[in-house]
Amino acid sequence: MDCIFNELSVQPVETVMDACNVMNQFVRSVVAAQQFGLHRIRLTEEVGHNLYDLYLTDTYTVGSWLNDERVDSLLRDRFRLIVANPPLLDATEVEALERFEQSVFCLTEPAGVPEAKGFGAAYLGNWLLISLLTHNQWNTHQISGWHWYLDSDGQDRSENVTVQHFATVEHVELHRPWIQQWQNEQLQHSADLWERRIEFFPHLILCGDVKKQLKNVGMSGFLNQIIDRLRTLDSFAADWKTGAFSIDQLNAQTNLRASEESASTMNLYSASRRFKLPDGRRELFEMHIKTGNFRFHFYPDNQERKVYLGYIGPHLPTATG
């Protein structure tokens, strides 16, 4: 499970001591959430590529706190593990969140500024929202706001919506039933997807350890996006009637981001990309589709014109790391 950082919670507090208390609450709450399966904190573009430059006071940043030797070193080390290379909300993921680009989210009515981008992504993606406890406004396990959007007829609509939220350990504990229900639903969806794979993807052959990998994917929160990508690949495979499989045509005719591995990566790590076909043969699955941190490695058989899917999971090792 991932969560979305609430950029509106970046509100400078009065003193450095207050800032340290904020960071202490933040780290402790994330560590508590990790016990329930939290994997990563996602950032919107409004935050940037990391949290280090955010101001906790007018002059004291998160980076200042990280270099402040008065702060417990274990706390700082845990924070570094939490935010090491936090992924931005990927453009392809944003597109997969229904109505995101056609929506405006705010915590007040009428719509105005600032927009609540993290809040909106959490609502549409059914993710947890996490805040710095810089104001009593964030001392709650749920946050309500307003969603403005265009309906299918092009009419302006608005609705009051609520997202699950945490900023303290106590908030995390209140979410235990919700998180467990979410996990159970994701596991059931991923199991159903495997059982109905021929119905969902009639022109793809899922092999290798994909059955087990789908279970892990189900816990990631990206199952709907993965289904969408695989359906697109399946549709392309259905139209593959002549000639060799063309990854250039795949990219030109779909919204997929597919590529082949570099020669340097294949020289070093080709073994990790070799998967078993249903008939027992092993082939190199170097073609892959990217979705966030996930990769879908597939092998097109140019003789039988069949597309085999051999791996779904975090990106495999490459020559560049």
Number of C-alpha atoms within 10 A of each C-alpha: 21 19 26 26 25 26 23 19 16 19 16 19 19 12 14 18 11 15 22 18 13 20 23 19 17 20 22 17 22 24 16 17 23 16 10 16 15 18 16 19 22 24 23 20 15 13 19 15 16 17 18 15 14 18 18 26 19 12 10 17 19 18 14 16 18 19 12 13 10 9 14 11 13 9 14 19 12 14 19 14 10 17 16 12 14 16 17 19 17 16 11 15 16 16 12 18 18 13 14 18 10 10 15 19 28 21 22 16 12 10 16 12 10 11 16 21 24 27 32 28 26 23 23 15 20 15 22 27 27 28 25 26 24 24 14 7 9 20 18 16 20 15 17 16 19 21 23 17 19 14 12 7 6 8 8 10 11 17 11 14 15 17 20 24 28 29 25 26 17 14 19 24 17 14 19 13 10 12 21 13 12 17 19 13 14 22 20 14 18 23 17 13 20 17 12 12 16 13 10 15 20 14 22 22 19 21 17 20 14 18 19 14 15 23 20 17 21 23 23 20 19 19 20 16 17 21 15 12 21 19 17 18 22 19 16 16 20 16 9 17 11 9 9 12 19 11 16 10 10 18 14 11 11 14 12 18 15 19 16 13 17 11 11 12 16 17 12 12 16 17 12 13 20 19 23 16 17 12 7 9 9 13 18 18 24 20 18 24 21 18 22 17 11 19 19 23 26 26 21 21 13 13 10 8 17 18 22 23 24 26 27 24 17 14 16 15 13 15 13 6 6
